[in-house]
């Protein structure tokens, strides 16, 4: 693969990782909003579970972005 193609592929991977981070951040904000609005115990548990899962995805996305700078 030529150097130009490698650079384009790496840029595409970076943009994909950045989009993933933005998507997860948005979903996390939505879930926190729901968490703050609900009063039902089961709904609160659901929000807590979803927040935990989204935080894990967010951390993975951050690590993926950091790998571009190492």
Helices and strands as residue ranges (DSSP letters): H 3-37, H 41-66, G 67-69
